[in-house]
């Protein structure tokens, strides 16, 4: 009776643990993903959509579409490129891998309790490594649910983390002190794969004298205001590693693939557009309220309306950069008339 009750409780706990692995991403798709989608749809009116298609899908014939038809076309394209169906395969893989692993852990623990003398230390290392990976995956999933930060890539990463848990646990367990292999395997399992690879490369570098690793070097995107290392890495994960690439990216595509906020993407693209022209001098313009291309466009509009404050700001900015006012005005005109700047100004409302 006691054995039957213990088995029932253990399998119930395993089932709950299994739900905790993949349910956060499902909750995200039911709530946060829909909210993010609706936010993007609400940003685009008829004029913004026509500018968007002109920049990113110039071959599309929109002459016969009215405002309603254009919005419906945008929705169809959005679902075709970024629909929730792209999450289906990684979720099924995550549910399958975690179910197999948790079932194997449950079977091993039952046998270990029934026959303590027959326990294999190597199997304990494997179980410990898998449970460490489980801790990291669930913690990562819950954190992403809280921050509404899930992409299909993140779910695939969780699957990958489970798959590499055992080989990494065995490898690091071999270099651990006697009696420390099991706890070392567990605690290493709680680290993300990128961290393990970074320290693994450092270990090999030190043993083989291959030189210093460049893992901690900052990226070009971190030169922009409000872009830290984590956000630069997220943009790098979707193929944007330079300021020029960011300046002329598709903001809808970048928002969905990086899962960063749409307003944040628009703002960083605006900064990148100004940086392409002014480079490091852009930081000297912050004090005049000129953070990016959108602010430059607003300033020139005010100057054209004979706004005295705007004229003074333009003159002071030219003095700050050791440029003539005419030269700075020419550069600002180039920034403001860039088609991407016009699109960003229109969409920012």
N, C-alpha and C positions, 0 to 999 in steps of 0.2 A: 504493500500500500504506500509506504514511504517512498519507494523507488518510483512508483507510478506518479505520485504527486510531484516529486522533484522533476521528473521528465516533462510533465505538463507545464510547470512553472518555467523551466528553462526554455522550452520551445516558445512559450508566450513571450518571454523576454527577447528571444532571438527575433521573433516576428516584429516586435515593437522597434528593436534596433534596426531591422531591415527597413521599416517604414521611415525611420529618421534619416536614412541615407538619401532617398530620392523624393520624399514628399515636399521638402522646401522648394525645389525647382518647380514642382507642379503648382504649389500655392503662388509662386511668383508669376507663372504663366496665366493663372486665373485672375490675378489682381494687378500687380505692378506692371506687367507687360502690356496689358490692355490700357492702363493709364498712360504709359509712355507713348503708345501708339496714338491714342486720342490727342495727346499734347502736340505731337508732330502734325497730325491732321489739322488741328485748330490753328496752327501757325500759318498755314498756306491759304491765302485768298487767291482770287483769279489772277491778279497781276503777279503775285509771287510765284505761282505755279508756272506761268508762262516764262518768267525769267529763269526759273529752275530748269524747265525743259530746254530752253534755249542754250543754257550753259552745259548741261550734263547729258541731254538726249537731243542733240540738234537735228537728228534725222527724223524725229517724230513729227508727223504732220498734224498740227493742231488747228488748222484754219477752219475746219468744219465743227469744232467742238465749242459749245457755250460753257459758261462757268460750271454748271452742274455736270456736264459730260466730262469736262476736264478734271474735276475733282474725282469723279468715278474712275476715270482712267488712272489717276494717281493712286487711288486705293488698290486697284487691280495690280498695278505694277509693284506696289509696296508688298502686298501679300505674296506675289510671285517670287519676290527676292528675299523677303524677310519674315515670312509667315511662321507660325508656331510649329508647323510640321517639321522644321529643321531641328527641333529639340527632341523629336520622337526617338530617333536612333540612339543618340547618346543616353537618353533616359533609360531605354530598354537595356542597353549595355551596362549601365551603372546598376540597375536593379538586378540584372543577371549575375554580374561579377560579385556584387555584395552578398547576394543570396547564397551563391556557392561557397563563398568564403566563410560566411557566418554559420552555414550548416556544417562545414568541415570543422570549424572551431568548436561547435556544440558537440559533435561526435567525439572529437579528441578529448574534450574536457570530461565527458561522461566516462570514457574508457580510462582516463587518467585517474579519476576518482575511484573507479571500480578496481583498477589494478595499479596502485601507486608504484610498486616495485618495477614494473615493466616500462616506466616512462622513459622516453628517448629525449635527451637534452637537445638534440638538433630540432626535433619537432616543437619543443617549447620555444626555441628561438623563432621558428616560423610563425607560430601562433602569436607570439608577442609582437613580432613585426607587423603582422596583419592587423592586430588590435590597435597598435599605434597608428597605422594608416587610417583605420576606422575613426579614431579620435580626431585626426586632422581633417578628414573628409567631412564629417558631420559638423565640426566646428566651422569649417570653411563654408559649408552650405548654409548654416544658420546665420553666419555673418553676412553672406551675400543676400540672403532673404531680407535681413534687417536693412541693408543699404540698397536694396533693389538692384543688385548688380550681378545678373546672370546672363551669360552668353552660352551658346552650344559648346564653344571652346572650353569654358569653365567646367562643364559637365564631363566632357572628354578628359579633361585634366584629372578629375576625380577618379575616373575609370583607370587611367594610366597610373595614378598613385597607388591604387590597389594592386595592379599588376606587377609593379616594381618593388612592392613592399618586401616580398620574400627574398629575392636575390640581394637587395641592399642590406636587409637584416642579417643574412648569412655572411656577407662580405665584411661588414663592419663588426659583426660578432667575432669574426676570426682574429681581428686585431685588438679586441678588447681583452682586458685582464681576465684571468681565470675566475669564473663565478659571476662575471659581469655581463656575459653575452646576452642573457635574456632581458635584463633591464635596459641595456644599451640598445638592443633591437627595438624595444617598445618606444623609448624616447626618441630614437632616430625616426621612427615611423610617424611621430607627431610633427615632423618638419615637412614643409612643402618640398616638392621635388627639385625646384630651382635652387633652394638653399643647400640641399644635399649634394647636388651636382657641383655647386660652387666650392663647397668645402672639400668635396672629393677631388676636384681639380687642384685645389691648393695642396692637399696632402700629396698627390702625385708630383706636383711641381717641386715641392720641398724634397721628396725622396729622390727624384731624378734630376734635380737642379735644372729645371726647364725655364726658370726665370719667374718674375712676378706676373700674376694674373691681372688682367685689366677689368675685372668684374665690377669694381667699385667706381670706375670712371663715370662722370656725369655725361649725359647725352645733350645733343644740340637743343632739343626741345625744352630743356630745363632753363634755357636762357630767357624764355618767355615768362611774363608775370603770371603767377597763380598756377604754374605747371611744376609739380614736384616729381620726384623720381618714380613714384608709383603710377602717376598719370602718364608720364612719359613712357614707362614700360607698357602700360595698357595700349597706348597708341602704337608703340613699336610692335606689339603683338598682332596688330591688324595691318602692318606694313607701312606705317607712317613713322619715319625715324628722323626726318630732316624738316626744318622750318619751311622750306620750299614745297615739300610734299603736302604739308598741312595747309599751306596757304591756298592751294588749288585742289583741295579734296572735295568730294561730294559730302555735304554735311549730314544728309539723311543716312547715307550709307555708313559714314563714320560713327554716327550716333548709335545705330543699331549694332554694328559690329563691335564697338568698344564698350557699349552700354554706359557711356558717359552722358550727362545731361545735355539736351539739345542746345540750351542757352549757353552752356559752357563751351560746346564745340564751336558755336557761332562766334563767341568772344575770342577764343584762341585762334581761330582762323583770321579774324580781324587783326589781331596782334601780329600774326605771321605775315599778313599782306604788307603791313607797314614795315616790319623787320626786313623783308626782302629788299626794300628800297633804302632804308636808313641803317640797317644792321645794328651794331651796338649803340649807335647814337639815339636809338629809340628810347633808351632808358632816360636820356636827358630831357625827353619831351614829356615824361610822366607828370612833371610839376605843372605843366600847362594843360593838363587834362587830356593829352593826346596819347592814349594807350594803344590805339590801333587805327585801322583804315576807316572804320565807321566814324570815329571821333574827328579824323581829318576831314572827312566829307562834310560833317556837320559844321566844322569850323569854316570851311570854304563857302558853304551856303550862307553862313552868317556874314562873312566878309563881303560876299556879293550883294548882300542886303544893306551894306554900309553900317554894320554894327561896329561901334567904336571899340568895345571890349574885345571883339574878335580880331580887329585890326591890330590892336596893341599886343594881343597874344601871339599873332603871327610875327610881328616885329621882334618881340622878346625871344621867341623860339629861334628865329634866324640868328639873333645875337648869341644865344646859348650854343648854337652849333657852328658859330664862326662862319656863317654863310650870309650872302646878300639876301634881302627879302625876296628879290625876284627869283633867285635860284631855288630858295625854299618853296616859293609858290609854285614853281615849275614842277618840283618833285611831288608836292602835295597834289597838284593837278593830275599827275600820272597815277598816283595812288587812288584818288577819288574817282577817276574815270575808268579804272580797271573794272571789267564786267563783273568780276567776283565781288568787288566792293559794292557795286550797285545792287547786286543780288542780296548781299548781307544787310545793307541798309534797309532794303524793302522788307526783308523777312523779320527784322528786329523790331517787334512791336508788342 
